[in-house]
Amino acid sequence: MELPADLFDPSHYAAVRKPLLQAETLPTWCYTSDIFYKREVERIWRKAWNFLGHVDQVAKPGDYVAMEFAGVPLLIVRGKDMVIRAFANACRHRGSTLLDAGSGNCNIISCPYHSWSYDLDGALAAAPEMQKTEGFDPKKNGLIPLRLESWGHFLFVCFDDAAPPLSQWLGGLPGKLEGYALDNMVLARRKVLDMECNWKIFVENAKESYHIATVHKATINKYASIRAAGYWVEEPTGEYVVTFAQHENSMALLKGDAGFPPIESLAGTREAGGTYAPLLYPSTYLACTIDCAWYLELHPLGPNRTRLVHGALFPRDRQNRPDFEQLAANYYKRWDITIEEDIVASERQQRGVGSPYALPGRFSHREPLVHAIDNWVLDRVLVPA
């Protein structure tokens, strides 16, 4: 489909704005256009509270993770005072990145270009041969801090100093999930996968069950130990959408596989018989089921490339069991199979929407949250600067 001259004229999206059963899906350029993607970076990623990991990744003083997110090189590090901070990953001298992408531990952050170094709290510790530079003040040349807040041992970074606090972004979600005791869970496994698809395609897939009978017909649909008695969308009170699925047994296991006992703090609650699955905007899927939780953390890499991080979470004391690895492997098996099935489906869709003959489609009644997600995106990319 040829791009219109004014890509952000609201009239191009009028059909998406209609009620679900009258609406059309997003124009295909929303998944392929570099212009549209750059507007998302500007209006969404640079303004949102972005989920960027778990506190277990920086458990000890000096532990760090470095990455590039939405075009911004950044690092997250735990200080000697045990405080976790985020900084722009750029030397204050001539801008070199300080730490390579990945994780590690250090006592000091040193620039590999001219050996400027910084304490773990971001303060400039040494700047060789700057004594003759007039008016140079080391106190004004520390690392540039970025806003970092946490909830449930999840780390969030926001690039917009004027944005409301994380608590406002989350709204009532922490209350909904309180019974799962997320801050008492450990990150048992973290798996990173790169996908050849737009971030929205994978997000949309995560929040509709319409595809399960087809994409997962040999796995979840056939073997999962789930007997759904109810599935409904709950009204959000923050920047998220959320469903609750009522069922027996764990959503995270295939039929016949042994697992861990239910989370004790759920006893006697509705949540003891189901799964909460919020999508925290822009792109973090979190599933809390009766015995564990997992997340899908998406990093946009371009209009048709996305990095997927899968995190596996179990109550802390489960790791003390002698059979922990044996039982955890059953969960990993389920997740690995179904994530690969979703990636195949998403990459196939990406190839299809890239065709010059691809046109918007119509929504099924099974896709209310795809419609909601698409309109959330439009609410932000179409607004005046």
C-alpha positions as CSV (number, residue, x, y, z in Angstrom):
1,M,0.0,0.0,0.0
2,E,1.4,3.4,-1.0
3,L,2.0,5.8,1.9
4,P,-0.3,8.9,2.0
5,A,1.4,12.3,1.9
6,D,0.3,13.2,5.4
7,L,0.8,9.9,7.3
8,F,-0.6,11.3,10.6
9,D,-3.9,12.8,9.2
10,P,-6.5,11.4,11.6
11,S,-8.8,10.7,8.6
12,H,-6.6,7.8,7.6
13,Y,-7.5,6.0,10.8
14,A,-11.2,6.8,11.0
15,A,-12.1,3.1,10.5
16,V,-9.9,2.0,13.4
17,R,-11.7,4.5,15.6
18,K,-15.1,2.9,15.2
19,P,-16.6,0.5,17.7
20,L,-15.0,-3.0,17.6
21,L,-17.5,-4.8,15.4
22,Q,-17.6,-1.9,13.0
23,A,-13.9,-1.2,13.0
24,E,-11.0,-2.1,10.7
25,T,-7.5,-3.0,11.8
26,L,-4.6,-0.6,11.5
27,P,-3.4,0.4,8.0
28,T,-0.5,-1.9,7.1
29,W,2.0,1.0,7.0
30,C,1.7,1.1,10.8
31,Y,3.7,-2.1,10.9
32,T,6.2,-1.4,8.1
33,S,6.8,2.4,7.8
34,D,10.0,3.8,9.3
35,I,8.2,7.2,9.5
36,F,5.4,5.7,11.7
37,Y,8.0,3.8,13.8
38,K,10.0,7.0,14.5
39,R,6.8,8.7,15.6
40,E,6.2,5.8,18.0
41,V,9.7,6.2,19.4
42,E,9.1,9.9,19.9
43,R,5.6,9.9,21.3
44,I,5.4,6.5,23.1
45,W,8.8,5.0,24.1
46,R,10.4,8.3,25.0
47,K,7.4,9.2,27.2
48,A,6.3,5.9,28.7
49,W,7.4,4.0,31.8
50,N,9.3,1.2,30.0
51,F,9.7,-2.2,31.7
52,L,13.5,-3.0,31.5
53,G,14.1,-6.0,33.7
54,H,14.0,-7.5,37.2
55,V,15.9,-6.5,40.3
56,D,17.6,-10.0,40.4
57,Q,19.6,-8.9,37.4
58,V,21.4,-6.4,39.6
59,A,21.3,-8.2,42.9
60,K,24.7,-7.2,44.3
61,P,26.6,-3.9,44.5
62,G,28.3,-3.2,41.2
63,D,25.9,-5.5,39.2
64,Y,24.9,-3.8,36.0
65,V,22.9,-4.3,32.8
66,A,23.7,-2.1,29.7
67,M,21.4,-1.9,26.6
68,E,20.1,0.3,23.9
69,F,16.4,1.0,24.2
70,A,14.4,3.0,21.7
71,G,17.7,4.4,20.4
72,V,19.0,5.4,23.8
73,P,22.1,3.7,25.2
74,L,21.6,3.3,28.9
75,L,22.8,1.3,31.9
76,I,21.2,0.2,35.2
77,V,23.5,-0.4,38.1
78,R,23.2,-1.2,41.8
79,G,25.3,1.1,43.9
80,K,27.5,0.4,46.9
81,D,24.6,1.9,48.9
82,M,22.3,-0.8,47.4
83,V,20.3,1.8,45.5
84,I,19.5,0.8,41.8
85,R,20.0,3.7,39.4
86,A,19.8,4.3,35.7
87,F,22.1,6.5,33.6
88,A,22.7,7.5,30.0
89,N,25.5,5.2,28.9
90,A,27.6,8.0,27.5
91,C,30.8,9.5,28.8
92,R,30.6,13.2,29.7
93,H,33.8,13.9,27.9
94,R,33.2,13.0,24.2
95,G,30.2,10.8,24.5
96,S,31.7,7.3,24.1
97,T,29.5,4.5,25.5
98,L,31.0,3.3,28.7
99,L,29.7,-0.3,29.1
100,D,29.1,-2.8,26.3
101,A,25.6,-4.2,26.0
102,G,25.1,-7.1,28.4
103,S,25.5,-7.6,32.1
104,G,28.4,-7.8,34.6
105,N,29.8,-6.4,37.8
106,C,32.2,-3.5,38.3
107,N,33.6,-1.4,41.2
108,I,33.8,1.7,39.0
109,I,32.6,2.6,35.5
110,S,35.5,3.5,33.3
111,C,35.4,5.0,29.8
112,P,37.4,2.8,27.3
113,Y,38.3,5.9,25.3
114,H,40.1,8.4,27.6
115,S,39.8,6.7,31.0
116,W,37.4,9.0,32.6
117,S,35.7,7.1,35.4
118,Y,32.6,7.3,37.4
119,D,31.5,5.9,40.8
120,L,28.5,3.6,40.9
121,D,26.3,6.5,41.9
122,G,27.2,8.4,38.7
123,A,29.6,10.9,40.2
124,L,32.8,11.6,38.2
125,A,35.6,9.9,40.0
126,A,38.6,10.7,37.7
127,A,39.2,12.8,34.6
128,P,42.9,12.5,33.6
129,E,44.7,15.6,32.4
130,M,41.7,18.0,32.9
131,Q,43.6,20.1,35.4
132,K,44.4,22.9,32.9
133,T,40.9,23.1,31.5
134,E,39.4,26.4,32.6
135,G,36.3,26.3,34.7
136,F,36.0,22.5,34.6
137,D,34.0,21.3,37.6
138,P,34.0,17.6,38.3
139,K,30.8,17.8,40.3
140,K,28.9,19.0,37.2
141,N,30.3,16.2,35.0
142,G,28.7,13.1,36.4
143,L,26.7,10.7,34.4
144,I,23.3,11.9,33.2
145,P,20.7,10.2,35.5
146,L,17.5,8.7,34.0
147,R,14.3,8.2,36.0
148,L,14.0,4.7,37.4
149,E,11.3,3.3,39.6
150,S,10.3,-0.2,40.6
151,W,7.2,-2.2,41.4
152,G,7.0,-5.9,42.3
153,H,10.8,-6.2,41.7
154,F,10.3,-5.0,38.2
155,L,12.4,-2.1,36.9
156,F,11.0,0.8,34.9
157,V,12.8,3.6,33.2
158,C,11.2,6.8,31.8
159,F,13.1,9.3,29.6
160,D,10.5,12.1,30.1
161,D,11.2,14.2,33.2
162,A,7.7,15.7,33.0
163,A,5.9,12.4,33.0
164,P,3.8,11.4,36.1
165,P,5.3,8.9,38.5
166,L,5.2,5.1,37.9
167,S,2.4,4.7,40.4
168,Q,0.0,6.8,38.2
169,W,1.0,4.7,35.1
170,L,0.2,1.5,36.9
171,G,-3.0,2.7,38.5
172,G,-4.9,-0.1,40.2
173,L,-2.8,-2.9,38.7
174,P,-0.6,-3.6,41.8
175,G,-3.8,-4.0,43.8
176,K,-5.2,-6.6,41.4
177,L,-2.0,-8.6,41.5
178,E,-1.3,-8.2,45.3
179,G,-2.1,-11.8,46.1
180,Y,0.7,-13.2,43.8
181,A,3.4,-11.6,46.0
182,L,5.5,-10.7,43.0
183,D,8.2,-9.1,45.2
184,N,8.7,-12.5,46.8
185,M,9.4,-14.2,43.4
186,V,12.8,-14.9,41.9
187,L,13.8,-14.6,38.3
188,A,14.7,-18.2,37.6
189,R,15.4,-17.9,33.9
190,R,15.8,-15.0,31.4
191,K,15.7,-15.8,27.7
192,V,16.3,-13.3,24.9
193,L,15.0,-13.8,21.3
194,D,15.1,-11.5,18.3
195,M,12.1,-11.5,16.0
196,E,11.5,-10.2,12.5
197,C,8.2,-8.4,13.2
198,N,6.9,-5.1,14.4
199,W,6.4,-4.8,18.1
200,K,2.6,-4.2,17.8
201,I,2.1,-7.5,15.9
202,F,3.5,-9.5,18.8
203,V,1.7,-7.4,21.4
204,E,-1.6,-7.9,19.6
205,N,-1.1,-11.6,19.4
206,A,-0.4,-11.8,23.2
207,K,-3.7,-10.2,24.0
208,E,-6.2,-12.3,22.0
209,S,-7.2,-15.9,22.4
210,Y,-8.6,-16.2,18.9
211,H,-5.4,-17.7,17.5
212,I,-5.0,-20.4,20.1
213,A,-7.1,-23.1,18.4
214,T,-5.0,-22.7,15.3
215,V,-1.5,-21.6,16.2
216,H,-1.3,-23.7,19.4
217,K,-3.6,-26.5,18.3
218,A,-0.9,-29.1,19.2
219,T,0.2,-27.6,22.4
220,I,-2.0,-25.3,24.6
221,N,-5.2,-26.1,22.8
222,K,-4.6,-29.9,22.9
223,Y,-2.5,-30.6,25.9
224,A,-2.7,-27.7,28.4
225,S,-4.2,-28.6,31.7
226,I,-6.8,-25.9,31.5
227,R,-10.6,-26.2,31.6
228,A,-11.8,-22.7,31.0
229,A,-15.0,-21.8,32.8
230,G,-14.7,-18.1,32.1
231,Y,-12.6,-15.5,30.4
232,W,-13.3,-11.8,30.6
233,V,-11.7,-8.3,30.1
234,E,-11.6,-6.2,33.2
235,E,-11.8,-2.4,33.2
236,P,-8.3,-0.8,33.5
237,T,-7.5,2.0,36.0
238,G,-4.0,2.8,34.5
239,E,-2.0,2.4,31.4
240,Y,-2.8,-1.3,30.8
241,V,-5.4,-3.7,29.6
242,V,-6.1,-6.9,31.6
243,T,-7.9,-10.2,31.3
244,F,-8.8,-12.9,33.8
245,A,-9.1,-16.5,32.8
246,Q,-10.9,-18.8,35.1
247,H,-9.6,-22.4,35.0
248,E,-8.3,-25.4,36.9
249,N,-4.6,-26.2,37.3
250,S,-1.6,-24.1,36.1
251,M,-1.7,-22.1,32.9
252,A,2.0,-22.5,32.7
253,L,2.1,-26.3,32.3
254,L,1.2,-28.8,29.6
255,K,-1.2,-31.5,30.5
256,G,0.3,-34.3,32.5
257,D,3.4,-32.4,33.6
258,A,4.2,-32.0,37.3
259,G,4.7,-28.6,38.8
260,F,5.0,-26.6,42.0
261,P,2.2,-26.2,44.6
262,P,-0.1,-23.2,44.4
263,I,1.1,-19.9,45.7
264,E,0.1,-19.9,49.4
265,S,-1.0,-16.2,49.5
266,L,-3.7,-17.0,46.9
267,A,-5.5,-19.5,49.1
268,G,-9.3,-18.7,49.3
269,T,-9.2,-16.0,46.6
270,R,-10.7,-16.0,43.1
271,E,-7.1,-15.8,41.8
272,A,-6.5,-19.4,43.1
273,G,-8.6,-20.6,40.2
274,G,-7.3,-18.7,37.3
275,T,-4.8,-16.3,35.6
276,Y,-4.5,-12.6,35.5
277,A,-2.8,-11.5,32.3
278,P,-2.2,-7.7,32.0
279,L,-0.5,-6.0,29.1
280,L,1.2,-3.0,30.6
281,Y,1.5,-0.4,27.9
282,P,3.4,0.0,25.7
283,S,4.6,-3.6,25.4
284,T,5.0,-5.7,28.6
285,Y,2.9,-8.8,28.9
286,L,2.7,-10.2,32.4
287,A,0.9,-13.5,33.3
288,C,0.2,-14.4,36.9
289,T,-1.2,-17.9,37.3
290,I,-1.8,-20.1,40.3
291,D,1.8,-21.3,40.9
292,C,4.1,-18.9,39.1
293,A,4.4,-15.8,36.8
294,W,6.1,-14.9,33.6
295,Y,6.7,-11.8,31.5
296,L,7.4,-10.9,27.9
297,E,9.5,-7.7,27.7
298,L,9.6,-6.2,24.2
299,H,12.4,-3.9,22.9
300,P,11.6,-2.1,19.6
301,L,14.5,-2.3,17.2
302,G,12.8,-0.9,14.1
303,P,9.6,-1.1,12.1
304,N,10.1,-4.8,11.5
305,R,12.4,-6.0,14.2
306,T,11.8,-6.6,17.9
307,R,13.7,-8.1,20.8
308,L,11.8,-10.4,23.1
309,V,12.9,-11.1,26.7
310,H,11.1,-13.9,28.5
311,G,11.4,-13.9,32.3
312,A,10.3,-16.9,34.4
313,L,9.3,-16.2,38.0
314,F,8.7,-18.6,40.9
315,P,8.1,-18.0,44.6
316,R,11.5,-17.7,46.3
317,D,11.3,-20.7,48.5
318,R,10.7,-23.0,45.5
319,Q,14.4,-22.7,44.6
320,N,15.2,-24.5,47.8
321,R,13.5,-27.7,46.7
322,P,15.8,-30.5,45.6
323,D,13.5,-31.0,42.6
324,F,13.4,-27.4,41.6
325,E,15.3,-27.8,38.3
326,Q,13.4,-30.9,37.4
327,L,10.0,-29.2,37.9
328,A,11.1,-25.9,36.5
329,A,12.0,-27.6,33.2
330,N,8.4,-28.5,32.7
331,Y,7.4,-24.8,32.7
332,Y,10.3,-23.9,30.5
333,K,9.2,-26.6,28.0
334,R,5.7,-25.1,27.8
335,W,6.9,-21.6,27.4
336,D,9.6,-22.4,24.8
337,I,7.2,-24.3,22.6
338,T,4.4,-21.7,22.7
339,I,6.7,-18.7,22.3
340,E,8.2,-20.2,19.2
341,E,4.7,-20.8,17.8
342,D,3.8,-17.2,18.5
343,I,7.0,-15.9,16.9
344,V,6.4,-18.0,13.7
345,A,2.9,-16.6,13.5
346,S,4.0,-13.0,14.1
347,E,6.8,-13.2,11.5
348,R,4.4,-14.7,9.0
349,Q,2.0,-11.8,9.6
350,Q,4.8,-9.3,9.2
351,R,5.7,-10.7,5.8
352,G,2.0,-10.5,4.8
353,V,1.4,-6.9,5.8
354,G,4.6,-5.9,3.9
355,S,2.9,-6.9,0.6
356,P,1.8,-4.0,-1.7
357,Y,-1.6,-5.8,-1.9
358,A,-2.2,-6.0,1.9
359,L,-5.2,-4.1,3.2
360,P,-6.7,-3.5,6.6
361,G,-9.1,-6.3,7.8
362,R,-12.1,-6.5,10.2
363,F,-12.1,-7.5,13.8
364,S,-13.7,-10.6,15.4
365,H,-15.6,-10.2,18.7
366,R,-12.7,-12.3,20.1
367,E,-10.3,-9.4,19.5
368,P,-11.4,-6.5,21.8
369,L,-8.0,-5.8,23.2
370,V,-6.3,-5.7,19.8
371,H,-8.7,-2.9,19.0
372,A,-8.0,-1.3,22.3
373,I,-4.2,-1.5,21.9
374,D,-4.3,-0.1,18.4
375,N,-6.4,2.9,19.5
376,W,-4.1,3.5,22.5
377,V,-1.2,3.8,20.0
378,L,-3.2,6.1,17.8
379,D,-4.1,8.3,20.7
380,R,-0.4,9.0,21.1
381,V,1.0,9.1,17.6
382,L,-1.7,11.3,16.2
383,V,-1.7,14.0,18.8
384,P,0.0,17.4,17.9
385,A,3.5,17.8,19.2
